[in-house]
Amino acid sequence: MNEKVLNKDIWIYMEAEHGKIRNVSLELLGAGRLLADQSNQKLVGILIGENGKELQQEIIARGADLVYMAKAPELKAFSSEGYTKALQILAERFHPLAILFGATADGKELAGRTAHRLHGGLIANCTGMEWDAAEQTVIWTACSFGGSFISRSVCGKQYVQIATVRPSVFSRPAADETRRGEAAEYPVAVSASKIHTNVIQVLKSASMAVNLEEAKVIVAGGRGMGSKENFALLEDLAAVLGGVVGASRAAVDEGWQTQPHQVGQTGKQVRPKLYIACGISGAIQHLAGMTESDTIIAINKDPDAPIFKICDYGIVADAMEYLPRLTSRIREIAAAWDGLLPGQ
Amino acid sequence: MNLIVCVKQVGDGSNLHFDPEANTLIREGETAMNAFDKNALEAALQIAEQTGGTVSVISLGPEKAKAVLKEGLAMGAEKAVLISGEEFKGSDIFATSRALALAIQKTGEFDLVLCGRQSSEGESSMVGAGIAEELKAPLVTNVCAVRMEDSASYNGAKCGDMRVYFEREQEDGNQIIEVSLPAVVTVTKSKSFEPRFPSVRATMKANRAEIPVITAADLSLKAETCVNLREVSKTPPRTQGIMFEAGEAVEKAAELLCRLALT
């Protein structure tokens, strides 16, 4: 009979890119801290890579009690095979209760592989987690079907619990430089021959590298924008507001924007603080990608456009005529506010 | 080259309800092949045309999911198989991935397994990763283009002397990834993989096809679910807010936007 291993502690996978921790991972430290306090567990930040000493203090300052760093030269670049192996080694040594991942491209690969390898319970796109003291288990809330359904689930206690969380679901905790914690490094044996993928090039053109998921402001255009040239009006507005440009499927299919900018069921699912829909009618497939936004503003010349049924503020106007006036007025206000706007 | 495409039958989202007894969502009304799975099938058909090979489609679902397999046959897949049975009701990500992977192994050798980036229902993006893990294969997600090159010096790939490169969408820019086969990829929507329309003749032929069914017993699979749904509810709908009149719109909206963007 196997000795019963008691799983403990809440782990957050700290995704780092170019020596900087991704926002979504920091957001998870805030949510993880609450769960750790409720369940009387420690909060552990997990780093994987070749080196990450300079990141450890920030992880502790934002709420972690401990930092575990899995180190190996083979882990310099992300690969789901190498990183899963590293996480497996740590998990088999320390037996976490739960591991949380940001639902980024890399985070999702790693969460999916790790959950399967550890035979864990996997909750995708979690939007809330609470400790049920009576049952001594986590109740996970998640959304699916384009944000139209909310589920509450529990995992069997014999399983490590793994969840992915989209950017901007939780807010980033402030850094407290006086917080103290411990960091430990673990050299792990990862064989280069077990890594079968190799990134040989990164295409960094502006049209490709857009992080809609982490954007605070998105100015999106649809078929009503009329042409590729008119998307410049959206660029202008996005620039003064410190935002990025999104597009509906129709606009992408017309070739007015590249695929990475598409919001909706067959594009990105976003939850910015502010979503400005210009010339977008509001088909259900588009709403599936943006209905979780904090504030939605719609500009459309058709007063019967379905987008007006779900927006917080609606403006019936021709976007082509209206946007230049709006952008120029915002510039004036911003100038009066002395360049306080993030885009200035 | 053996290419296997995992496809899912999804509802149009209009008529869904949760059955707490069966721990599963019941969808009624129109169903279709998940959009990203069509992109994955298109990618597979293009690769097969270029390299010579066979494309198969596989699905896990109820008997009526045969409809999407027939759609796959009509688009150009040569073989189709359905994994079905009561044991699979309420399958979580782990159970779904394992069943698909075991069925893929059972069908024989494979060089490339393709899935859609995510389904429009669960939206987890996790099943492809689970299949890769179960098959102990490398994984490339969010693929938007593929390039193949002949190279005599390349010895990682099983299919002749083929170098395979996938373009992967990632937050910091698209990556070109070299991978050795066999591998699992998930495919996203892109211009390269715009799904073809089946001909009427191909559709009629596909509709007459007999689709074999694999059961849990065939896979020696003990149904095991790690995650248990407690409840599922509809998100309260957003309601319409304030409409600005055309005259006041510029001033009010500009101030509002400045305030919102600053906070």
Interface residues (C-beta under 8 A of the other chain):
Chain A: E17 S80 E81 T84 A103 T104 A105 D106 K108 E109 A111 G112 R113 A115 H116 R117 H119 G120 G121 L122 I123 A124 N125 I139 C143 S144 F145 G146 G147 S148 F149 I150 S151 R152 S153 V154 C155 G156 Y159 T164 I195 H196 T197 N198 V199 I200 Q201 V202 L203 K204 S205 M208 A209 N211 E213 E214 K216 V217 L241 G242 G243 Q259 P260 Q262 Q265 T266 G267 Q269 K273 L274 I276 I284 A288 T291 T295 I296 I297 F308 K309 I310 C311 D312 Y313 G314 I315 V316 A317 Y322 R325 L326 R329 I330 E332 I333 A334 W337 L340 L341 P342 G343
Chain B: G13 S14 L16 F18 L25 A35 F36 D92 I93 F94 S97 R98 S120 E121 G122 E123 S124 S125 M126 V127 G128 A129 G130 A132 E133 E134 A137 P138 L139 V140 T141 N142 C144 G156 Y165 E167 R168 E169 Q170 E171 D172 G173 N174 Q175 I176 I177 E178 V179 S180 A183 T188 K189 S190 K191 C226 V227 N228 L229 R230 E231 V232 S233 K234 T235 P237 R238 T239 Q240 G241 I242 M243 F244 A246 A249 V250 E251 A253 A254 E255 L256 L257 C258 L260 A261 L262 T263
